[in-house]
Amino acid sequence: MARILEKRSLTSVTKLFRVEAPLVAAAAQPGQFVIVRVREGGERIPLTIADYDRDNGTLTIVVQEVGTTTKLLGTLELGDDILDLVGPLGMAIDMPEKGHVVGIGGGFGAAALLCLMRELSARGNRTTVIIGARDSSLLILIDELEKVCDNVEICTDDGSAGFKGFVTERLAQLIDGSGPGKPDRVVAIGPMPMMRAVSETTREKQIPTLVSLDPLMVDGTGMCGGCRVTVNGEVKFACVDGPLFDAHQVDFKEAVRRNKMYVRQEQASKDRSACRSLALGQD
Amino acid sequence: MPLKRVDKTPMPERDATLRSHDFVEVNEGYNIARARFEAERCLRCQDPVCVAGCPVKIPIPDFVHKVAAGDMAGAAKILRSANPLPAICGRVCPQESQCEAQCSIGTRFVPVAIGYLERFVADWEMSQPPGDPPPPPTRPEKVAIIGSGPAGLVCAGELAALGHPVTIFEGLHAAGGVLRYGIPEFRLPKEVLDWEIEQLKRLGVEIVCNVIVGKTITMDDLFGKMGYSAVFVGTGAGLPQFMGIPGENLNGVYSANEFLTRVNLMHANDFPNADTPVMVGKRIAVIGAGNTAMDTVRTALRVGAEKGMIVYRRSDKEMTARVEEHHHAIEEGVEFHWLTNPVEILGDEEGWVTGLKCIRMELGEPDDSGRARPVPIEGSEFVIPVDNVVLSIGNRPNPLLLQTTKGLDANQWGCLVVEDESAQTSLQHVFAGGDAVTGAATVILAAGAGKSAAQAIHEDICQ
């Protein structure tokens, strides 16, 4: 069980939780994830570790309320317990070389850049973050990101804040020398179409790029194999071999398809949760 | 001397048509009358050869005689002193190839139903009110157990009985390991497992879930800041193997581990009351013919498949599943495609499984395993139309602990290397047993390994 010590609404559907998890916080590294379960009979879902505080034994996770479990998680309040939380899982980021690293966060993926960019900055890299959202109200954690990296570039689809356009368009400008300049390395975390677009943007210029894949998982320890992805023609388990992979080698088409395996069931589950809430007179 | 029946006293079973749609246990268990009647069949041999066939050397005739005499408490005491998980082993042990294979009656007639009697006695014990709580730990040396499967549970119970404070670390959110996520409810009701775990807790064993040794904490942490004197590694064999044929990543393809975990651990059979789904179409092919394959195909029928098939490259003679599981699967309408080897999983344009392309096989000379080697018949490819494919072709030990534990030696298959007698690994005070050492095997072998390792650990840390 992990007690919620802080809860913040970042947008109407995005919540930040800081939870008490001393063992996980002590072992956590940037790039890793945890698995949570929020009720008996509930599913196990992976969530990227946004940040950790070893001294205080706390872990920060950011959740976008899209399915049954994330919505339930969103209803938990300060002082509540997350029923099960296990981790850290997956491999930490492996980036020994120094240089200009650009982290790209799409939507709530920006949260996962917090500990990642702080660590990369601490290792002596020059760091830039590009975060993007549909409009300025959906941008999250700008102040926090500014503290952990050298430059923060903001993009919105409608131009309500920062650069008007997609993160990949801004990335292309950086590659051409604009702003903080050409990246030596890129890390992208966010929705699959965004990561795929980033991968295409850096492929031709041969800029090493990592993406953080979030396939469906059950156990998160290599036991079920549900999270298999094809990377460079080889089958990998994202939970133990990833979740960060060489973007230019990932079979995105397959990854996108596999993530849609349970679309019908996910909708049925959400409808049922909504019914239950109505029946209970909540919301 | 009473007259001996030549046949086993039949095990009452639920009707195959009804049971293949629910998860209630198939075997209903003996009542006292049947149990005593069956126990009377024992010949009381001077040299009880059955004991030699038991991996944990249960004094079988002794407990069987107690049953015949109606002394169930006495039977339970004998049984539990030799096998800490009798209610589980009585249900899932392959008795026909162990104790019952040796039974003297078996040379001319049908062996005594030792497994059914074991289960009867354990169930009787479960129905009794709990006795006085055992005394608290008496020894200062703490032991950590990694993994709460059969090896870990038994090792924990034995060490607690020897007076040690014991903590089990389990990676999942519920204890039991393969007994929880692997073996289905209709073969091993989870209340039986819960009861066994409850007994351990009464003995003072602490179970900590959601901790993965090798990730959350390290082996060094256990010995260092956490102060354990010894560690037992019972992490099982949970890494699923795939065949490497085209189409394995299509939607609708599962490892048996995933399929069974979704149902057994996550209760996908109760979706959407439970939140985890499992995707089952009308026709499902399970590749492999071990107990896990039988569990998978029978589970598939229970979660809605209309047609369940076993596809196996060898013949029924080489299958590794227990006779009883095979028999139950036949009764429930499972189809068997023997001498059939999958070569490709076919899918539609959207990436969903549509068929399993196979090639027919014939048996050739014996291979390394002593079983006839299956050889493909050229030009015999054909397609079985299916909506799901589940691979049940074996598991290897999980490498997570190995990756972060320096000096812990494993062989080329990832199985931990231990000394035969002591179960000691290449690291001092670290012991191991069960599937993590042998590769995927049986519950009773794991239980036996846990038991003997407990003794070795006790001797190691009490020197």
HADDOCK unambig.tbl for C-alpha pairs under 7 A between the chains (distance, minus, plus):
assign (segid A and resid 23 and name CA) (segid B and resid 216 and name CA) 6.17 0.50 0.50
assign (segid A and resid 24 and name CA) (segid B and resid 216 and name CA) 5.67 0.50 0.50
assign (segid A and resid 27 and name CA) (segid B and resid 216 and name CA) 6.06 0.50 0.50
assign (segid A and resid 41 and name CA) (segid B and resid 266 and name CA) 6.55 0.50 0.50
assign (segid A and resid 41 and name CA) (segid B and resid 267 and name CA) 6.89 0.50 0.50
assign (segid A and resid 41 and name CA) (segid B and resid 274 and name CA) 4.61 0.50 0.50
assign (segid A and resid 41 and name CA) (segid B and resid 275 and name CA) 6.29 0.50 0.50
assign (segid A and resid 42 and name CA) (segid B and resid 274 and name CA) 5.96 0.50 0.50
assign (segid A and resid 42 and name CA) (segid B and resid 275 and name CA) 5.05 0.50 0.50
assign (segid A and resid 42 and name CA) (segid B and resid 276 and name CA) 6.92 0.50 0.50
assign (segid A and resid 43 and name CA) (segid B and resid 266 and name CA) 6.71 0.50 0.50
assign (segid A and resid 43 and name CA) (segid B and resid 275 and name CA) 5.26 0.50 0.50
assign (segid A and resid 43 and name CA) (segid B and resid 276 and name CA) 5.08 0.50 0.50
assign (segid A and resid 84 and name CA) (segid B and resid 173 and name CA) 6.52 0.50 0.50
assign (segid A and resid 84 and name CA) (segid B and resid 210 and name CA) 6.93 0.50 0.50
assign (segid A and resid 85 and name CA) (segid B and resid 210 and name CA) 6.57 0.50 0.50
assign (segid A and resid 86 and name CA) (segid B and resid 210 and name CA) 4.91 0.50 0.50
assign (segid A and resid 86 and name CA) (segid B and resid 211 and name CA) 6.40 0.50 0.50
assign (segid A and resid 87 and name CA) (segid B and resid 215 and name CA) 6.74 0.50 0.50
assign (segid A and resid 87 and name CA) (segid B and resid 216 and name CA) 5.73 0.50 0.50
assign (segid A and resid 88 and name CA) (segid B and resid 215 and name CA) 6.14 0.50 0.50
assign (segid A and resid 88 and name CA) (segid B and resid 216 and name CA) 5.97 0.50 0.50
assign (segid A and resid 89 and name CA) (segid B and resid 215 and name CA) 6.69 0.50 0.50
assign (segid A and resid 222 and name CA) (segid B and resid 239 and name CA) 6.08 0.50 0.50
assign (segid A and resid 223 and name CA) (segid B and resid 238 and name CA) 5.13 0.50 0.50
assign (segid A and resid 223 and name CA) (segid B and resid 239 and name CA) 5.02 0.50 0.50
assign (segid A and resid 223 and name CA) (segid B and resid 240 and name CA) 6.41 0.50 0.50
assign (segid A and resid 223 and name CA) (segid B and resid 257 and name CA) 6.72 0.50 0.50
assign (segid A and resid 224 and name CA) (segid B and resid 240 and name CA) 6.76 0.50 0.50
assign (segid A and resid 224 and name CA) (segid B and resid 255 and name CA) 6.49 0.50 0.50
assign (segid A and resid 224 and name CA) (segid B and resid 257 and name CA) 5.17 0.50 0.50
assign (segid A and resid 224 and name CA) (segid B and resid 258 and name CA) 4.18 0.50 0.50
assign (segid A and resid 225 and name CA) (segid B and resid 240 and name CA) 6.86 0.50 0.50
assign (segid A and resid 225 and name CA) (segid B and resid 255 and name CA) 6.61 0.50 0.50
assign (segid A and resid 225 and name CA) (segid B and resid 258 and name CA) 6.69 0.50 0.50
assign (segid A and resid 226 and name CA) (segid B and resid 258 and name CA) 6.53 0.50 0.50
assign (segid A and resid 258 and name CA) (segid B and resid 251 and name CA) 6.01 0.50 0.50
assign (segid A and resid 261 and name CA) (segid B and resid 251 and name CA) 6.09 0.50 0.50
assign (segid A and resid 265 and name CA) (segid B and resid 277 and name CA) 6.53 0.50 0.50
assign (segid A and resid 269 and name CA) (segid B and resid 272 and name CA) 5.59 0.50 0.50
assign (segid A and resid 269 and name CA) (segid B and resid 275 and name CA) 6.62 0.50 0.50
